[in-house]
Amino acid sequence: MSYELAISAILTEDGVEESTTMKSPCIRYKGAFLAMMFDKEDALIVKVSPERVDKLIACGKGIEFNFTKKRFREWVLIPLEFQDEYQGYIKEALDYAKANQAK
């Protein structure tokens, strides 16, 4: 599923909105970053727990995001080859954001 189709379903959730980050379109939940396409790498970026980032990298579905030469421990790149799973990853990011807002 393309990024555009994946976010269309998520955008119906209360608190989810389109925004920008790093001068690129993204989606947020109550101001917290969820996901965006990172054209430079042709991949989806999602914000999930550091443990989930490590698991996605270990199983070969994720790539470390270190845009500024500093590792973003809660951000992971998901290559286009896994775009059929983008909606699920974006939903995980939303669940993670909701859990963090509840704290």
C-alpha positions in Angstrom: 0.0 0.0 0.0 1.4 3.4 -1.0 2.2 6.0 1.7 -0.7 8.2 0.4 -3.2 5.3 0.8 -1.8 4.3 4.2 -2.1 7.8 5.7 -5.6 8.4 4.3 -6.9 5.8 6.7 -4.9 7.1 9.6 -6.0 10.7 8.9 -9.5 9.8 9.9 -8.3 9.2 13.5 -9.0 12.0 16.1 -5.9 14.0 16.7 -4.0 13.0 13.5 -3.2 15.7 11.1 -0.9 16.6 8.2 2.0 18.8 9.0 5.7 19.3 8.1 9.1 18.4 9.5 12.5 18.9 7.9 10.7 20.9 5.2 8.8 17.8 4.1 5.1 16.7 4.6 4.5 14.4 7.6 1.7 13.3 9.8 1.4 14.0 13.5 -0.8 13.0 16.4 -1.6 15.9 18.7 1.6 17.5 17.6 3.8 14.4 18.0 5.6 13.2 14.8 4.3 9.9 13.5 5.5 9.3 9.9 6.7 10.7 6.6 8.2 9.6 3.4 11.9 10.4 3.3 12.5 10.9 -0.4 16.3 11.1 0.0 16.3 7.4 0.9 13.0 6.4 -0.9 11.7 5.1 2.4 9.0 5.6 5.1 10.2 7.0 8.4 8.1 6.0 11.5 8.5 6.9 15.1 8.2 3.8 17.3 9.9 2.6 20.5 13.6 2.2 20.5 13.1 -1.6 21.1 10.9 -1.8 18.0 13.5 0.1 16.0 16.1 -2.4 17.0 13.9 -5.3 16.1 13.0 -3.9 12.7 16.7 -3.4 11.9 17.6 -6.8 13.2 15.0 -8.6 11.0 16.1 -6.6 7.9 12.9 -4.5 7.4 14.3 -1.4 9.0 17.3 0.8 8.4 18.8 3.1 11.1 17.9 6.7 10.6 20.9 9.0 11.2 20.2 12.0 9.0 22.4 14.3 11.0 25.1 11.7 11.7 23.3 11.1 15.0 21.1 8.1 15.5 17.5 8.8 16.1 16.7 6.0 18.5 12.9 6.2 17.9 12.9 6.7 14.1 13.4 3.9 11.6 13.4 3.9 7.8 11.2 1.3 6.1 12.3 0.8 2.4 9.8 0.9 -0.4 10.1 -2.9 -0.9 7.9 -3.2 2.3 5.4 -0.6 1.2 2.6 -3.2 1.5 3.1 -3.0 5.2 3.3 0.8 5.5 -0.2 1.1 7.0 0.6 -1.3 9.8 3.9 0.6 10.6 2.0 3.9 10.6 -0.6 2.4 12.9 2.2 1.3 15.2 3.6 4.8 15.3 0.1 6.1 16.2 -0.3 3.6 19.0 3.2 4.6 20.3 2.3 8.3 20.2 -1.0 7.7 22.0 0.8 5.6 24.7 3.3 8.4 25.2 0.6 11.1 25.4 -1.2 9.0 28.1 1.9 9.1 30.4 
